[in-house]
Amino acid sequence: MKTFKIDGGHKLKGSIQPQGAKNEALQILCAILLTPEKVVINNIPDIVDVNKLIKLLGKLGVKIIKLAHGSYQFQADNINLKYLESPEFKEDGRGLRGSIMIVGPLLARFGKGYIPKPGGDKIGRRRLDTHFEGFIKLGAKFRYSREDQFYGVEAKKLKGTYMLLEEASVTGTANIVMAAVLAEGKTTIYNAACEPYLQQLCKMLNRMGAKITGVGSNKLVVEGVDKLGGTEHRMLPDMIEIGSWIGLAAMTKSELTITNVSWDDLGLIPNVFRKLGITVERQGDDIHVPAHTDGYQIQSFIDGSILTISDAPWPGFTPDLLSIILVVATQARGSVLIHQKMFESRLFFVDKLIDMGAKIILCDPHRATVIGHDFKSTLKATTMTSPDIRAGVSLLIAALSAKGTSIIHNIEQIDRGYERIDERLRAIGAKIERI
């Protein structure tokens, strides 16, 4: 088990560029299975989850050429479908939540798609019903082996249909869209997710020859086509990493510039940090966070009641940043209620922050009230273990703000979502060592 050793309490300074978006990469990489032609993808983050998926695609028979750092060429013109039913695939697929999104493209192009029950973060139940209910409505037959937890869908030819999704699942919508682009006839997907990363997928598919309308709304209409061609695509910067760096700047009272953030795709993120009293300045396509030497004050609602920050489907606030918001609130002036609606285990990491001296009341699995210290009492350095990607980075931010030496174990979780995070933090003055 790898570990970070952090000497906290130091101010940082400089600029940092966000990596390519992890959640977009997992969708885009699966879409290359829809065509036998060459697809070039740029700004791919060099992180564990994405590299696992690239390796899995290689075992499927995809020809992969690394063109430069973050740039790859893929060609899926000779897919090995036998690998899908091999013991090796059952092991490989379990280690990656994003592997579920290979099912839609494989089903659309080859008439069958299989996947073992995927792994990922231990943050609560993450149902796959939306994915498979969508495939069934498109005409696929579904089977599930409880013994080895193996899912499968098969169809001679998918047929377009109308569907109202039970939940606006991002990965579920992506999977269904990738299946529908090669289906016969028109597919209407209502209550579709509309996150920027899903918009990116739809735009890429349209460049490949798909006919998708309503991109950016919660109603997508897909006119099926016979085949798709190659294209080139560049991924957006990772909005979760951008939010992480905003929080890091505030907690360490540091002046930081986050470059090339694609402001127009950030939605509510800058404004939610502003509600915590953090100054987020737009400078072209960069974000500048000045040093908050006098701290930052949480706003209250107009009627004077305590501010509540909760997650919601896009264009609401992303659940992946609630852990960061919670940590940042521990040193604010004032109080805030954090309401994590989507995952019932995501707030359980707060016990580690309480051990560091944070004033947090865990109301129930979904809600926590944070009473800020206003920097009058700093967090204390401690030893802790990262439970998942986002909580891990939140604890890392807490450790960088706390005076003394902290140890974070199980940093493989952080590496799953953040590229060379220790090197990049050292470049702006952080004292962090991988041991």
C-alpha positions as CSV (number, residue, x, y, z in Angstrom):
1,M,0.0,0.0,0.0
2,K,1.4,3.3,-1.1
3,T,1.5,6.4,1.2
4,F,1.7,10.2,1.1
5,K,3.8,12.0,3.7
6,I,2.6,15.7,3.9
7,D,4.3,18.5,5.7
8,G,1.3,20.9,6.0
9,G,0.7,24.5,6.9
10,H,2.7,26.1,4.0
11,K,1.4,28.6,1.5
12,L,1.5,27.6,-2.2
13,K,1.9,29.8,-5.2
14,G,1.9,29.6,-8.9
15,S,-0.3,28.1,-11.6
16,I,-1.6,24.6,-12.2
17,Q,-3.3,23.1,-15.3
18,P,-6.1,20.6,-14.9
19,Q,-5.8,17.2,-16.5
20,G,-8.2,15.9,-19.0
21,A,-11.6,14.9,-17.6
22,K,-11.7,11.4,-16.1
23,N,-15.4,11.0,-16.4
24,E,-15.4,12.1,-20.0
25,A,-12.5,9.8,-20.8
26,L,-14.3,6.6,-19.7
27,Q,-17.2,7.4,-22.1
28,I,-15.1,8.6,-25.0
29,L,-12.7,5.6,-24.9
30,C,-15.6,3.2,-25.1
31,A,-17.1,5.0,-28.1
32,I,-14.1,4.0,-30.2
33,L,-15.6,0.5,-30.3
34,L,-18.5,1.8,-32.6
35,T,-16.3,2.1,-35.7
36,P,-13.6,0.1,-37.5
37,E,-12.0,3.3,-38.5
38,K,-9.2,5.2,-36.7
39,V,-10.1,7.5,-33.9
40,V,-7.6,10.0,-32.3
41,I,-8.3,11.2,-28.8
42,N,-6.3,14.0,-27.1
43,N,-5.9,15.3,-23.6
44,I,-6.4,11.8,-22.0
45,P,-5.5,11.9,-18.3
46,D,-2.7,9.5,-17.3
47,I,-4.5,8.0,-14.3
48,V,-5.1,4.4,-13.1
49,D,-8.8,4.1,-14.0
50,V,-8.3,5.4,-17.6
51,N,-5.1,3.3,-18.1
52,K,-7.0,0.2,-17.0
53,L,-9.7,0.8,-19.6
54,I,-7.1,1.4,-22.3
55,K,-5.5,-1.9,-21.4
56,L,-8.9,-3.7,-21.4
57,L,-9.5,-2.3,-24.9
58,G,-6.2,-3.6,-26.0
59,K,-7.1,-7.1,-24.8
60,L,-10.4,-6.8,-26.8
61,G,-8.2,-6.5,-29.9
62,V,-8.2,-2.7,-30.4
63,K,-5.1,-1.4,-32.1
64,I,-3.6,1.3,-29.8
65,I,-0.8,3.8,-30.8
66,K,0.4,6.4,-28.3
67,L,1.1,9.5,-30.3
68,A,2.2,11.8,-27.5
69,H,1.6,12.3,-23.8
70,G,-2.2,12.2,-23.5
71,S,-2.8,11.5,-27.2
72,Y,-3.7,8.1,-28.6
73,Q,-4.9,6.6,-31.8
74,F,-7.4,3.7,-31.6
75,Q,-8.7,1.3,-34.3
76,A,-11.3,-1.3,-33.4
77,D,-11.3,-3.2,-36.8
78,N,-10.5,-6.7,-35.4
79,I,-12.4,-7.2,-32.1
80,N,-11.8,-10.4,-30.2
81,L,-15.3,-11.2,-28.9
82,K,-14.1,-14.5,-27.3
83,Y,-12.2,-12.4,-24.7
84,L,-15.6,-11.2,-23.3
85,E,-16.5,-14.6,-22.0
86,S,-13.0,-15.5,-20.7
87,P,-12.1,-15.7,-17.0
88,E,-9.5,-13.0,-17.7
89,F,-12.2,-10.5,-18.8
90,K,-14.3,-11.3,-15.7
91,E,-11.3,-10.4,-13.6
92,D,-10.3,-7.3,-15.6
93,G,-13.8,-5.8,-15.8
94,R,-14.4,-6.1,-12.1
95,G,-11.6,-3.7,-11.3
96,L,-13.1,-0.7,-13.1
97,R,-16.5,0.9,-12.7
98,G,-16.3,2.5,-16.2
99,S,-16.0,-0.9,-17.9
100,I,-19.8,-1.0,-17.9
101,M,-19.8,1.5,-20.9
102,I,-18.2,-1.0,-23.3
103,V,-21.6,-2.9,-23.3
104,G,-23.6,-0.3,-25.3
105,P,-21.1,0.0,-28.2
106,L,-20.5,-3.8,-28.4
107,L,-24.2,-4.5,-28.3
108,A,-24.8,-2.0,-31.1
109,R,-22.1,-3.1,-33.4
110,F,-21.7,-6.8,-32.7
111,G,-25.1,-7.8,-31.2
112,K,-23.8,-8.8,-27.8
113,G,-22.1,-7.2,-24.8
114,Y,-21.0,-8.7,-21.5
115,I,-19.6,-7.3,-18.3
116,P,-18.9,-8.6,-14.8
117,K,-20.3,-6.6,-11.9
118,P,-18.0,-3.6,-11.9
119,G,-16.0,-2.3,-8.9
120,G,-15.0,1.3,-8.2
121,D,-15.4,3.6,-5.2
122,K,-16.9,2.3,-1.9
123,I,-19.4,5.1,-1.7
124,G,-22.7,3.3,-1.6
125,R,-24.9,1.4,-4.0
126,R,-24.5,2.3,-7.7
127,R,-27.3,0.6,-9.6
128,L,-26.9,-0.6,-13.2
129,D,-30.7,-0.9,-13.8
130,T,-30.8,2.3,-16.0
131,H,-28.2,0.8,-18.4
132,F,-29.9,-2.6,-18.9
133,E,-33.5,-1.3,-18.9
134,G,-32.5,0.9,-21.8
135,F,-30.9,-2.0,-23.7
136,I,-34.0,-4.1,-23.1
137,K,-36.2,-1.3,-24.5
138,L,-34.0,-1.2,-27.6
139,G,-34.8,-4.9,-28.1
140,A,-31.9,-6.7,-26.3
141,K,-32.4,-9.9,-24.3
142,F,-30.9,-9.6,-20.8
143,R,-29.3,-12.4,-18.7
144,Y,-27.5,-12.4,-15.4
145,S,-25.6,-15.1,-13.6
146,R,-25.8,-14.6,-9.8
147,E,-23.2,-17.3,-9.3
148,D,-20.4,-15.2,-10.9
149,Q,-22.2,-11.9,-11.1
150,F,-21.9,-11.7,-14.8
151,Y,-24.3,-9.6,-17.0
152,G,-25.1,-10.0,-20.7
153,V,-27.2,-8.5,-23.4
154,E,-27.8,-9.8,-26.9
155,A,-29.8,-8.7,-29.9
156,K,-29.7,-9.4,-33.7
157,K,-30.7,-5.8,-34.4
158,L,-31.6,-3.0,-32.0
159,K,-34.7,-1.0,-32.8
160,G,-35.3,2.6,-31.9
161,T,-37.9,3.3,-29.3
162,Y,-39.2,5.9,-26.8
163,M,-37.9,5.7,-23.2
164,L,-38.3,7.7,-20.0
165,L,-35.2,7.1,-17.8
166,E,-36.0,6.4,-14.1
167,E,-32.9,8.4,-13.2
168,A,-30.8,10.9,-15.1
169,S,-27.7,8.6,-14.9
170,V,-24.7,10.0,-16.8
171,T,-23.1,6.6,-17.6
172,G,-26.5,5.1,-18.2
173,T,-27.4,7.8,-20.7
174,A,-24.0,7.5,-22.4
175,N,-24.4,3.7,-22.7
176,I,-27.9,3.9,-24.2
177,V,-26.9,6.7,-26.6
178,M,-23.9,4.6,-27.8
179,A,-26.3,1.6,-28.4
180,A,-29.0,3.7,-30.1
181,V,-26.7,5.4,-32.7
182,L,-26.6,2.1,-34.7
183,A,-30.1,1.0,-33.9
184,E,-32.8,0.8,-36.6
185,G,-35.1,3.9,-36.5
186,K,-35.5,6.7,-34.0
187,T,-34.8,6.5,-30.3
188,T,-36.1,9.2,-27.9
189,I,-34.4,9.3,-24.5
190,Y,-36.3,11.5,-22.0
191,N,-34.8,12.5,-18.6
192,A,-31.4,12.0,-20.1
193,A,-28.3,13.3,-18.3
194,C,-27.0,16.5,-19.9
195,E,-23.6,16.9,-18.3
196,P,-20.9,18.6,-20.4
197,Y,-19.0,15.3,-20.7
198,L,-22.1,13.7,-22.2
199,Q,-22.5,16.6,-24.5
200,Q,-18.9,16.0,-25.6
201,L,-19.7,12.3,-26.3
202,C,-22.7,13.3,-28.4
203,K,-20.7,15.9,-30.4
204,M,-18.0,13.3,-31.1
205,L,-20.6,10.7,-32.2
206,N,-22.2,13.3,-34.5
207,R,-18.8,13.9,-36.1
208,M,-18.5,10.2,-36.6
209,G,-21.7,10.2,-38.6
210,A,-24.4,9.8,-35.9
211,K,-27.6,11.8,-35.9
212,I,-28.2,13.0,-32.3
213,T,-30.3,16.1,-31.6
214,G,-31.2,17.8,-28.3
215,V,-27.6,17.8,-27.1
216,G,-27.4,19.7,-23.8
217,S,-31.0,19.1,-22.9
218,N,-32.7,16.3,-21.0
219,K,-34.4,15.0,-24.2
220,L,-32.1,13.3,-26.7
221,V,-33.4,12.1,-30.1
222,V,-31.2,9.6,-31.9
223,E,-31.8,8.7,-35.6
224,G,-30.0,5.4,-36.1
225,V,-27.4,5.1,-38.9
226,D,-25.8,2.0,-40.6
227,K,-22.2,2.8,-39.6
228,L,-19.9,5.3,-38.0
229,G,-16.5,6.6,-39.2
230,G,-13.3,7.9,-37.6
231,T,-12.7,11.3,-36.0
232,E,-10.4,13.3,-33.7
233,H,-11.5,14.5,-30.3
234,R,-10.1,16.6,-27.5
235,M,-11.4,16.1,-24.0
236,L,-12.4,18.9,-21.7
237,P,-10.4,19.8,-18.5
238,D,-11.5,17.9,-15.4
239,M,-14.0,20.1,-13.5
240,I,-13.6,18.0,-10.4
241,E,-9.9,18.7,-10.4
242,I,-10.6,22.4,-11.0
243,G,-12.9,22.5,-8.0
244,S,-10.2,20.7,-5.9
245,W,-7.6,23.3,-6.7
246,I,-10.0,26.2,-5.8
247,G,-10.6,24.5,-2.4
248,L,-6.8,23.9,-2.0
249,A,-6.0,27.6,-2.6
250,A,-8.6,28.7,0.0
251,M,-7.7,26.2,2.7
252,T,-3.9,27.0,2.5
253,K,-4.5,30.8,2.1
254,S,-2.6,30.6,-1.2
255,E,-2.7,32.6,-4.4
256,L,-3.2,30.1,-7.3
257,T,-4.1,30.4,-11.0
258,I,-5.8,27.4,-12.6
259,T,-5.2,27.6,-16.3
260,N,-7.4,26.6,-19.3
261,V,-10.5,25.6,-17.3
262,S,-13.1,25.9,-20.1
263,W,-15.2,28.4,-18.0
264,D,-18.4,27.9,-20.1
265,D,-18.5,24.2,-19.0
266,L,-18.1,24.8,-15.3
267,G,-21.8,25.5,-14.5
268,L,-22.5,26.3,-10.9
269,I,-19.0,25.3,-9.6
270,P,-17.5,28.9,-9.3
271,N,-20.7,30.2,-7.7
272,V,-20.9,27.5,-5.1
273,F,-17.4,28.3,-3.9
274,R,-18.3,32.0,-3.9
275,K,-21.2,31.1,-1.5
276,L,-18.5,29.9,0.9
277,G,-16.9,33.3,0.7
278,I,-14.1,32.3,-1.7
279,T,-13.0,34.8,-4.4
280,V,-13.0,33.1,-7.8
281,E,-11.9,35.5,-10.5
282,R,-12.2,34.9,-14.2
283,Q,-9.1,35.9,-16.2
284,G,-9.7,34.9,-19.8
285,D,-10.1,31.1,-19.6
286,D,-8.2,30.9,-16.3
287,I,-9.4,31.0,-12.7
288,H,-7.4,33.2,-10.3
289,V,-7.9,32.6,-6.6
290,P,-6.2,35.3,-4.5
291,A,-4.7,34.5,-1.1
292,H,-7.5,34.6,1.5
293,T,-5.3,36.1,4.3
294,D,-8.4,37.2,6.2
295,G,-10.3,33.9,5.7
296,Y,-13.6,33.6,4.0
297,Q,-17.2,33.8,5.2
298,I,-20.1,31.5,4.3
299,Q,-23.2,33.3,3.0
300,S,-26.6,32.6,4.5
301,F,-29.9,32.4,2.6
302,I,-31.9,35.6,2.2
303,D,-34.1,34.8,5.2
304,G,-31.0,34.3,7.4
305,S,-31.3,30.5,7.5
306,I,-28.2,28.3,7.3
307,L,-26.8,27.8,3.8
308,T,-27.4,24.3,2.3
309,I,-25.2,22.9,-0.5
310,S,-26.5,19.8,-2.1
311,D,-25.8,17.8,-5.3
312,A,-28.2,17.5,-8.2
313,P,-28.1,16.3,-11.9
314,W,-26.6,18.8,-14.2
315,P,-26.9,21.8,-14.4
316,G,-27.0,21.3,-10.6
317,F,-23.9,20.9,-8.5
318,T,-21.9,17.8,-9.1
319,P,-21.8,15.2,-6.2
320,D,-18.1,14.6,-6.8
321,L,-17.2,18.1,-5.3
322,L,-19.3,17.9,-2.1
323,S,-16.3,16.2,-0.3
324,I,-14.1,19.2,-1.3
325,I,-16.8,21.7,-0.2
326,L,-17.1,20.0,3.1
327,V,-13.4,20.2,3.8
328,V,-13.1,23.9,2.7
329,A,-16.1,24.7,5.0
330,T,-14.1,23.5,8.1
331,Q,-12.0,26.7,8.1
332,A,-14.7,29.2,7.0
333,R,-16.5,31.8,9.1
334,G,-20.0,30.4,9.7
335,S,-21.8,27.2,9.2
336,V,-23.2,25.1,6.3
337,L,-25.3,22.0,5.8
338,I,-23.9,19.6,3.2
339,H,-26.6,17.3,1.7
340,Q,-25.2,14.4,-0.3
341,K,-28.3,12.9,-2.0
342,M,-26.8,10.4,-4.4
343,F,-24.5,8.1,-2.4
344,E,-25.2,7.0,1.2
345,S,-21.6,6.2,2.2
346,R,-19.8,9.2,0.8
347,L,-19.8,11.3,3.9
348,F,-18.4,8.6,6.2
349,F,-14.9,10.0,5.8
350,V,-15.8,13.0,8.1
351,D,-14.6,11.0,11.1
352,K,-11.1,11.5,9.9
353,L,-11.6,15.3,9.7
354,I,-13.2,15.3,13.2
355,D,-10.0,13.5,14.4
356,M,-8.1,16.5,12.9
357,G,-10.2,18.9,15.0
358,A,-12.9,19.8,12.5
359,K,-16.3,20.7,13.9
360,I,-18.7,18.5,12.0
361,I,-22.0,16.9,13.0
362,L,-22.9,13.9,10.8
363,C,-26.7,14.1,10.9
364,D,-27.3,10.9,9.0
365,P,-25.6,9.1,6.0
366,H,-26.6,11.9,3.7
367,R,-26.2,15.1,5.7
368,A,-23.5,16.8,7.6
369,T,-23.4,20.2,9.3
370,V,-20.0,22.0,9.3
371,I,-19.2,24.7,11.8
372,G,-16.2,26.6,10.5
373,H,-13.1,27.4,12.6
374,D,-12.3,30.7,10.8
375,F,-8.6,29.6,11.0
376,K,-8.7,30.5,14.7
377,S,-8.0,26.8,15.3
378,T,-6.1,25.0,12.6
379,L,-6.6,21.3,11.7
380,K,-4.1,18.9,13.4
381,A,-1.8,16.7,11.4
382,T,-2.7,13.0,11.7
383,T,-2.5,9.5,10.0
384,M,-5.4,8.5,7.9
385,T,-6.5,6.2,5.0
386,S,-8.1,7.3,1.8
387,P,-11.5,5.5,1.3
388,D,-12.2,6.7,-2.3
389,I,-11.0,9.1,-4.9
390,R,-12.8,12.3,-3.9
391,A,-12.6,11.8,-0.1
392,G,-8.9,11.0,-0.6
393,V,-8.2,14.4,-2.3
394,S,-10.3,16.1,0.4
395,L,-8.1,14.6,3.1
396,L,-5.0,15.6,1.1
397,I,-6.2,19.2,1.1
398,A,-6.9,19.0,4.8
399,A,-3.4,17.7,5.4
400,L,-1.8,20.4,3.3
401,S,-3.5,23.0,5.5
402,A,-2.8,21.4,8.8
403,K,0.5,22.2,10.6
404,G,2.7,19.2,11.1
405,T,3.3,16.0,9.3
406,S,0.3,13.9,8.1
407,I,0.3,10.4,6.6
408,I,-2.3,9.3,4.1
409,H,-2.4,5.6,3.3
410,N,-4.1,3.8,0.4
411,I,-3.3,6.6,-2.1
412,E,-3.9,4.2,-4.9
413,Q,-7.5,5.5,-4.6
414,I,-6.2,9.1,-5.3
415,D,-4.1,7.9,-8.2
416,R,-7.2,6.4,-9.8
417,G,-8.5,9.9,-10.5
418,Y,-5.6,12.4,-10.3
419,E,-2.6,12.5,-12.6
420,R,0.9,12.7,-10.9
421,I,-0.8,14.8,-8.1
422,D,2.3,14.8,-5.9
423,E,4.6,16.1,-8.6
424,R,2.2,18.8,-9.7
425,L,1.6,19.9,-6.1
426,R,5.3,20.1,-5.4
427,A,5.6,22.4,-8.5
428,I,3.5,25.0,-6.6
429,G,5.3,24.6,-3.3
430,A,3.6,21.8,-1.5
431,K,5.7,19.6,0.7
432,I,4.5,16.1,-0.2
433,E,6.4,12.9,-0.6
434,R,5.3,9.5,-2.0
435,I,6.7,6.7,0.2
